[in-house]
């Protein structure tokens, strides 16, 4: 399963970003292979259509789970329409902590 | 004449908490004085005051007309004002809202997640794999539904025959006549 995580920085100590579309970095993690990539979000400073642009990136990478602290209403509707699952944390977790939780699931399989 | 059926209002984001308690209210008084804010009223405040949408945009999000949205919004503000002025606890519960995605809460890692296995509930949390997951629809709507199981069916008139629809779908159905009601009959001014 490929997972996209909204990140405020490009290391594991960075906090989970507030909103996916405008997060400075997006972490792509493959739970099967363990491959990890910090992707600089080129659309974070765009004025509009940010959600649509980031959605295209998610689709092109076959992402099936998005993890964030909040998601805009438009992006959420688009994710629902494309059957991409959404997970929201209200706590301030670091990317490392989120990866640890994902690893817990992988170890069960 | 049968009452007009209320269109269920779409709720995009569920409240992350179940309510607020004034700092001066003793624990034992909470259940007696609480102000109930329905999910659609919470959503109206979220869309207008948190997301900064206009009332027209917000009404489109919730799938209702603009005048209906204005009524929901003003009712929500009145309830918040009541709680603030009278120092009463606020509790999010029930109403004629439905989640556009079924939301679930993982008891282990604490995340809220949407389900892509509708109508079947998810087996496990997509993040940590825990099976300790609870539907938010159940969490917020069951309390209200349980209070209204003795409500009279608006179609056949039989008492105590209403049951909540299965899964996280909002509304009830009558065991006697089989009629389904999209929203809670309590709120339809019988």
HADDOCK unambig.tbl for C-alpha pairs under 7 A between the chains (distance, minus, plus):
assign (segid A and resid 83 and name CA) (segid B and resid 116 and name CA) 5.83 0.50 0.50
assign (segid A and resid 85 and name CA) (segid B and resid 114 and name CA) 5.76 0.50 0.50
assign (segid A and resid 85 and name CA) (segid B and resid 115 and name CA) 6.45 0.50 0.50
assign (segid A and resid 85 and name CA) (segid B and resid 116 and name CA) 6.29 0.50 0.50
assign (segid A and resid 86 and name CA) (segid B and resid 113 and name CA) 5.40 0.50 0.50
assign (segid A and resid 86 and name CA) (segid B and resid 114 and name CA) 5.34 0.50 0.50
assign (segid A and resid 87 and name CA) (segid B and resid 111 and name CA) 6.22 0.50 0.50
assign (segid A and resid 87 and name CA) (segid B and resid 112 and name CA) 5.49 0.50 0.50
assign (segid A and resid 87 and name CA) (segid B and resid 113 and name CA) 4.10 0.50 0.50
assign (segid A and resid 87 and name CA) (segid B and resid 114 and name CA) 6.57 0.50 0.50
assign (segid A and resid 88 and name CA) (segid B and resid 111 and name CA) 5.45 0.50 0.50
assign (segid A and resid 88 and name CA) (segid B and resid 112 and name CA) 5.01 0.50 0.50
assign (segid A and resid 88 and name CA) (segid B and resid 113 and name CA) 6.11 0.50 0.50
assign (segid A and resid 89 and name CA) (segid B and resid 110 and name CA) 6.90 0.50 0.50
assign (segid A and resid 89 and name CA) (segid B and resid 111 and name CA) 4.78 0.50 0.50
assign (segid A and resid 89 and name CA) (segid B and resid 112 and name CA) 6.47 0.50 0.50
assign (segid A and resid 101 and name CA) (segid B and resid 127 and name CA) 6.19 0.50 0.50
assign (segid A and resid 101 and name CA) (segid B and resid 128 and name CA) 4.88 0.50 0.50
assign (segid A and resid 102 and name CA) (segid B and resid 127 and name CA) 5.14 0.50 0.50
assign (segid A and resid 102 and name CA) (segid B and resid 128 and name CA) 5.30 0.50 0.50
assign (segid A and resid 104 and name CA) (segid B and resid 128 and name CA) 5.67 0.50 0.50
assign (segid A and resid 105 and name CA) (segid B and resid 127 and name CA) 6.74 0.50 0.50
assign (segid A and resid 105 and name CA) (segid B and resid 128 and name CA) 4.68 0.50 0.50
assign (segid A and resid 105 and name CA) (segid B and resid 129 and name CA) 4.52 0.50 0.50
